Amino acid sequence: MPRDERYKNVKNLIEAGRIVTLRDMFTTKAIPKTVVAKDLGIHHTTFNKLLDAPQHFTFENAFHIAALIETDKKNILDLIYNQCEEDRKKSKKR
Protein backbone atom coordinates (compact mmCIF):
# COMPACT_ATOMS: atom_id res chain seq x y z
CA MET A 1 0.00 0.00 0.00
CA PRO A 2 1.53 3.36 -0.99
CA ARG A 3 2.35 5.90 1.67
CA ASP A 4 0.10 8.98 1.85
CA GLU A 5 1.82 11.92 0.15
CA ARG A 6 0.75 14.30 2.95
CA TYR A 7 3.41 12.77 5.20
CA LYS A 8 6.02 14.68 3.18
CA ASN A 9 4.21 17.91 4.02
CA VAL A 10 4.21 16.98 7.72
CA LYS A 11 7.96 16.30 7.57
CA ASN A 12 8.59 19.68 5.95
CA LEU A 13 6.46 21.47 8.57
CA ILE A 14 8.31 19.72 11.41
CA GLU A 15 11.68 20.66 9.93
CA ALA A 16 10.52 24.26 9.44
CA GLY A 17 9.42 24.46 13.07
CA ARG A 18 5.74 24.99 12.23
CA ILE A 19 4.74 21.76 13.96
CA VAL A 20 6.03 21.67 17.54
CA THR A 21 3.50 19.38 19.25
CA LEU A 22 1.91 16.17 18.11
CA ARG A 23 -1.51 17.82 18.03
CA ASP A 24 -0.14 20.48 15.63
CA MET A 25 0.00 17.85 12.89
CA PHE A 26 -3.77 17.80 12.90
CA THR A 27 -4.64 21.40 13.82
CA THR A 28 -2.60 22.61 10.83
CA LYS A 29 -4.64 20.16 8.73
CA ALA A 30 -1.38 18.74 7.36
CA ILE A 31 -2.83 15.23 7.54
CA PRO A 32 -6.09 13.78 8.90
CA LYS A 33 -6.01 11.88 12.19
CA THR A 34 -7.89 8.99 10.59
CA VAL A 35 -5.11 8.46 8.04
CA VAL A 36 -2.44 8.26 10.73
CA ALA A 37 -4.60 6.02 12.93
CA LYS A 38 -5.25 3.65 10.03
CA ASP A 39 -1.57 3.52 9.12
CA LEU A 40 -0.71 2.78 12.76
CA GLY A 41 -3.28 -0.01 12.75
CA ILE A 42 -5.32 1.42 15.61
CA HIS A 43 -8.94 2.57 15.76
CA HIS A 44 -9.44 6.32 15.33
CA THR A 45 -11.17 6.54 18.74
CA THR A 46 -8.13 4.96 20.40
CA PHE A 47 -5.88 7.37 18.52
CA ASN A 48 -7.96 10.34 19.71
CA LYS A 49 -7.61 9.09 23.30
CA LEU A 50 -3.84 8.94 22.82
CA LEU A 51 -3.81 12.50 21.52
CA ASP A 52 -5.75 13.60 24.60
CA ALA A 53 -3.21 11.82 26.84
CA PRO A 54 0.02 11.73 24.81
CA GLN A 55 1.98 10.26 27.72
CA HIS A 56 0.30 6.96 26.86
CA PHE A 57 1.92 6.74 23.41
CA THR A 58 4.31 3.80 23.28
CA PHE A 59 7.75 4.00 21.79
CA GLU A 60 6.46 1.59 19.17
CA ASN A 61 3.70 4.07 18.21
CA ALA A 62 6.15 6.96 18.13
CA PHE A 63 8.71 5.08 16.05
CA HIS A 64 6.00 3.95 13.63
CA ILE A 65 4.86 7.56 13.17
CA ALA A 66 8.49 8.56 12.56
CA ALA A 67 8.79 5.87 9.89
CA LEU A 68 5.59 7.05 8.20
CA ILE A 69 6.82 10.65 8.15
CA GLU A 70 10.37 9.53 7.31
CA THR A 71 11.85 11.67 10.04
CA ASP A 72 14.15 11.02 12.97
CA LYS A 73 12.55 9.13 15.87
CA LYS A 74 13.67 11.84 18.29
CA ASN A 75 11.61 14.42 16.37
CA ILE A 76 8.42 12.50 17.15
CA LEU A 77 9.45 11.92 20.76
CA ASP A 78 10.03 15.68 21.04
CA LEU A 79 6.55 16.38 19.60
CA ILE A 80 5.00 14.04 22.16
CA TYR A 81 7.03 15.59 24.99
CA ASN A 82 6.08 19.11 23.91
CA GLN A 83 2.43 18.07 23.82
CA CYS A 84 2.65 16.66 27.35
CA GLU A 85 4.25 19.88 28.61
CA GLU A 86 1.66 22.06 26.87
CA ASP A 87 -1.17 20.00 28.36
CA ARG A 88 0.44 20.17 31.82
CA LYS A 89 0.72 23.96 31.64
CA LYS A 90 -2.90 24.28 30.53
CA SER A 91 -4.11 22.09 33.39
CA LYS A 92 -2.15 24.20 35.92
CA LYS A 93 -3.91 27.38 34.74
CA ARG A 94 -7.33 25.89 35.48
Secondary structure as GFF3:
##gff-version 3
##sequence-region A 1 94
A	DSSP	alpha_helix	6	15	.	.	.	ID=ss1
A	DSSP	alpha_helix	24	27	.	.	.	ID=ss2
A	DSSP	alpha_helix	33	40	.	.	.	ID=ss3
A	DSSP	alpha_helix	44	52	.	.	.	ID=ss4
A	DSSP	three_ten_helix	54	56	.	.	.	ID=ss5
A	DSSP	alpha_helix	59	69	.	.	.	ID=ss6
A	DSSP	alpha_helix	73	93	.	.	.	ID=ss7
###
